[in-house]
Amino acid sequence: TAPCQRLAAPDKAQFLIGGYSLAALFALYACYETDSFAACAAASPSVWFPQWFDYAEAHTMHPSTIYLSLGDRESHAKNKTMARVADCIEAQANLLADAGKTMTLEWNKGGHFKDSEKRTARAFAWCIEQL
């Protein structure tokens, strides 16, 4: 097989990254680590993860467009760490807003596993509309 080649993108191409749950947390992390993305679509990101907020506070979010969402029942988890997710997503949203980012925090009905595919699609659609 041929060796991998770097993607040759047009000069004005804009790239998005995103995901759901832990993949959404990874997307946020990637946007703190590289300036390769114009937008981040983070649907129900696992921002409850220990030390996440300390990391986010100490780093610079590169893209100017960020979508966040959470289910309104996600903080009803039995696990005390995961139950902090509503407070954590609010803190993440405030951090981004204070940094002057174009962002939204959308609250959805239900828990973490309700309509994940629709919520992810909505996240990407919002980001695309902003670019």
Order of alpha helices (4+ residues) and beta strands (2+ residues): beta-alpha-beta-alpha-beta-alpha-beta-alpha
